[in-house]
Amino acid sequence: MGVQLRGIVQSSELKLGDIKGKKIAIDAFNTLHQFISIIRQRDGTLLMDSRGRTTSHLSGILYRVGKLLENNIEPIFVFDGKPPELKRKTIEMRRRSKRKAEVKLTEARRVGDFERIRTYAQATGKITTDMVANSKQLLDALGIAWVQAPGEGEAQAAYMCAKGDVYATGSQDFDSLLFGSKRLLRNLSITGKRKIPGKSIMIDVHPELIELDKVLSSSGISREQLVAVAILVGTDFNPNGVKGYGPKKALSLVKKEGTLEAVMDEVKWEFSAGPEEIADIFLKPDVTESYEVKRKNLNVESVRKLLCDEYDFDTGRVQGVIDRIQKSKGGKSQKSLEGFF
């Protein structure tokens, strides 16, 4: 879900060429959810191999990594660890939402409503431990660095950005800013048009850059105050927020009162934990310094064995992506695919 700060956050539109040569820490779970929501067949089912195992996420990683490397952009995928206890309510809400979507999906399939089928199918996606494991296996084969966060992946990615080890974090959520990321890239590697959920309207979509310093200076607040705004609006750790408060109204109150304590004295809040405890998740997150962001060599044989031999990927399509990666800067591989097909 993530915190909704669109009303007070300014962004600048980018092209992939604008971030050439940059390292980007990508929120892996956020990205995998995109893949299993979008990469589906017409009837809403996920892409699968001959044994019925999901491959949508592997296809997404392959083509996403290929496109980024082709544009000389180096991704580092950051995976979630154990979620904070306060996130339990949000996780349960998501589970209930998926169960409701599954019921609606069954009915849509019964009547053959393909528009509703796709909508509800996208809402039922789940990331399994097997998906995470073989995603990491594919990244290793592609030579792409990944980091296992002890807690929230976005917190770890933001820490890496704040230290200067990566240029920006890549996520659709604004939470990275709350965790202290200097820069947030949204719609990374998504170009062209995208359908608005629930409507027959297509909109132009381009990558966009949000800079924390500019958000704070234009709003006239500190990062701590931005966290206070988020708590009023609602976060993954207090999903309902304070009734009646959107980003702009919350910002106004925070600027008036100054501190989180003073702000919460002025509103009626009903959270399962104190506001200070929620704020500490963002301001004092659980992160690790044990990580590497260096790109390794592409292992063509490992890519082939995993995708083509294990998961029935088309050899020609895999070859095409491999060719593009090999042509990219730093795309040296251990072997060519030519000897395998």
ChimeraX attribute file (.defattr): number of C-alpha atoms within 10 A of each C-alpha:
attribute: neighborCount
match mode: 1-to-1
recipient: residues
	/A:1	14
	/A:2	16
	/A:3	23
	/A:4	17
	/A:5	20
	/A:6	12
	/A:7	11
	/A:8	17
	/A:9	17
	/A:10	16
	/A:11	16
	/A:12	11
	/A:13	14
	/A:14	16
	/A:15	15
	/A:16	18
	/A:17	10
	/A:18	12
	/A:19	17
	/A:20	15
	/A:21	14
	/A:22	14
	/A:23	22
	/A:24	28
	/A:25	32
	/A:26	28
	/A:27	26
	/A:28	26
	/A:29	19
	/A:30	19
	/A:31	20
	/A:32	22
	/A:33	16
	/A:34	17
	/A:35	22
	/A:36	26
	/A:37	23
	/A:38	20
	/A:39	18
	/A:40	18
	/A:41	12
	/A:42	11
	/A:43	16
	/A:44	22
	/A:45	18
	/A:46	23
	/A:47	17
	/A:48	16
	/A:49	15
	/A:50	9
	/A:51	9
	/A:52	10
	/A:53	13
	/A:54	19
	/A:55	23
	/A:56	23
	/A:57	24
	/A:58	26
	/A:59	19
	/A:60	19
	/A:61	20
	/A:62	19
	/A:63	17
	/A:64	19
	/A:65	22
	/A:66	22
	/A:67	18
	/A:68	19
	/A:69	23
	/A:70	20
	/A:71	20
	/A:72	21
	/A:73	23
	/A:74	26
	/A:75	24
	/A:76	26
	/A:77	25
	/A:78	26
	/A:79	23
	/A:80	20
	/A:81	15
	/A:82	11
	/A:83	14
	/A:84	15
	/A:85	8
	/A:86	18
	/A:87	14
	/A:88	14
	/A:89	15
	/A:90	18
	/A:91	15
	/A:92	11
	/A:93	12
	/A:94	15
	/A:95	14
	/A:96	12
	/A:97	13
	/A:98	19
	/A:99	14
	/A:100	14
	/A:101	20
	/A:102	19
	/A:103	12
	/A:104	17
	/A:105	23
	/A:106	14
	/A:107	14
	/A:108	20
	/A:109	15
	/A:110	10
	/A:111	10
	/A:112	12
	/A:113	13
	/A:114	15
	/A:115	15
	/A:116	19
	/A:117	24
	/A:118	21
	/A:119	19
	/A:120	23
	/A:121	24
	/A:122	26
	/A:123	20
	/A:124	20
	/A:125	20
	/A:126	14
	/A:127	12
	/A:128	9
	/A:129	9
	/A:130	11
	/A:131	18
	/A:132	17
	/A:133	10
	/A:134	16
	/A:135	23
	/A:136	22
	/A:137	16
	/A:138	20
	/A:139	20
	/A:140	19
	/A:141	21
	/A:142	25
	/A:143	20
	/A:144	21
	/A:145	20
	/A:146	23
	/A:147	22
	/A:148	19
	/A:149	22
	/A:150	17
	/A:151	19
	/A:152	24
	/A:153	28
	/A:154	34
	/A:155	31
	/A:156	32
	/A:157	32
	/A:158	30
	/A:159	25
	/A:160	26
	/A:161	23
	/A:162	18
	/A:163	11
	/A:164	13
	/A:165	16
	/A:166	23
	/A:167	21
	/A:168	27
	/A:169	34
	/A:170	30
	/A:171	23
	/A:172	19
	/A:173	18
	/A:174	22
	/A:175	24
	/A:176	30
	/A:177	25
	/A:178	25
	/A:179	25
	/A:180	26
	/A:181	29
	/A:182	24
	/A:183	23
	/A:184	29
	/A:185	27
	/A:186	21
	/A:187	16
	/A:188	24
	/A:189	19
	/A:190	15
	/A:191	13
	/A:192	9
	/A:193	12
	/A:194	13
	/A:195	12
	/A:196	10
	/A:197	10
	/A:198	10
	/A:199	8
	/A:200	8
	/A:201	10
	/A:202	12
	/A:203	10
	/A:204	10
	/A:205	16
	/A:206	20
	/A:207	19
	/A:208	17
	/A:209	22
	/A:210	21
	/A:211	18
	/A:212	21
	/A:213	17
	/A:214	15
	/A:215	19
	/A:216	18
	/A:217	10
	/A:218	12
	/A:219	16
	/A:220	12
	/A:221	17
	/A:222	16
	/A:223	18
	/A:224	19
	/A:225	22
	/A:226	25
	/A:227	26
	/A:228	27
	/A:229	31
	/A:230	27
	/A:231	28
	/A:232	30
	/A:233	25
	/A:234	22
	/A:235	21
	/A:236	21
	/A:237	26
	/A:238	26
	/A:239	20
	/A:240	16
	/A:241	21
	/A:242	19
	/A:243	13
	/A:244	9
	/A:245	18
	/A:246	20
	/A:247	20
	/A:248	15
	/A:249	14
	/A:250	22
	/A:251	24
	/A:252	13
	/A:253	20
	/A:254	22
	/A:255	17
	/A:256	11
	/A:257	15
	/A:258	16
	/A:259	15
	/A:260	20
	/A:261	12
	/A:262	13
	/A:263	19
	/A:264	20
	/A:265	11
	/A:266	10
	/A:267	13
	/A:268	9
	/A:269	17
	/A:270	13
	/A:271	16
	/A:272	11
	/A:273	11
	/A:274	12
	/A:275	20
	/A:276	14
	/A:277	13
	/A:278	21
	/A:279	21
	/A:280	14
	/A:281	19
	/A:282	21
	/A:283	17
	/A:284	12
	/A:285	20
	/A:286	20
	/A:287	20
	/A:288	15
	/A:289	9
	/A:290	8
	/A:291	14
	/A:292	12
	/A:293	19
	/A:294	14
	/A:295	18
	/A:296	16
	/A:297	17
	/A:298	24
	/A:299	20
	/A:300	22
	/A:301	16
	/A:302	18
	/A:303	24
	/A:304	24
	/A:305	15
	/A:306	17
	/A:307	21
	/A:308	16
	/A:309	13
	/A:310	13
	/A:311	19
	/A:312	16
	/A:313	19
	/A:314	12
	/A:315	15
	/A:316	11
	/A:317	12
	/A:318	19
	/A:319	18
	/A:320	12
	/A:321	17
	/A:322	25
	/A:323	16
	/A:324	15
	/A:325	24
	/A:326	19
	/A:327	12
	/A:328	18
	/A:329	14
	/A:330	15
	/A:331	21
	/A:332	16
	/A:333	19
	/A:334	12
	/A:335	14
	/A:336	16
	/A:337	18
	/A:338	8
	/A:339	7
	/A:340	11
	/A:341	8
